[in-house]
Amino acid sequence: MKLRIYVLAISAVMMIAFSANAKNEARADIFFNNGTVTECVELKLPSSWHEKFEYVADGKKQKIHADSIDHILLYHVEAPERKAYVRRNPVGEFDHKKNEVKDCKAKNWQFLESAGEHLCYWVAFWKVKVKKDGFSFTLGANASSYDTPYYFQKPGNALSLNIPANPYRTGTTRDWLVTYLDDDPELVKRISEKGYYSKKAKDGWRHGGNDFNPFFFEEIAVDYNPR
């Protein structure tokens, strides 16, 4: 993963408020793997995001494959200063008991919810709509079935790793975090002592992963500082 992802000003949110006259299209800057950039194009949002989609540039329709793209900066036509960083990431699993990473040989679309210098927090989605009051993301992985749509990714690791949950064992997520982030003892201590747990927020369900592990993954990503 390119380091530029960690210095991007993050403003990806579940619902962004704009004026009531918003058009039913999205605008985007598309950053391709070959280093080229196509700016301010009209991006046709498919009913579900998979491998291919279309955009319009200079009045011409273009079809592109997701694997040709590094990332997309998506923004609403009424407020281009509010951008969502979107990319199709390869995904994996981290077995915290064996301390092993498994490449799932799959990808899904994710938006960057939070990023520190050493850790990114991604949220997988399979649909996004432009509404008069903003973007609406439908969460969920579209390439495979995992417990949650939430992922962590460290710099230098191509895989975004799914953050697991177990409704029958609420400590699963905590144990996973403690092992995955064990090179930051201070952070691990705070996680173990529920320092990122059971906080109240207007949209706390999004911050908290799911009902069974209300950890604030956004704050963890920013605070993580490996020794």
Order of alpha helices (4+ residues) and beta strands (2+ residues): beta-beta-beta-beta-beta-beta-beta-beta-beta-beta-beta-alpha-alpha-alpha-beta-beta-alpha
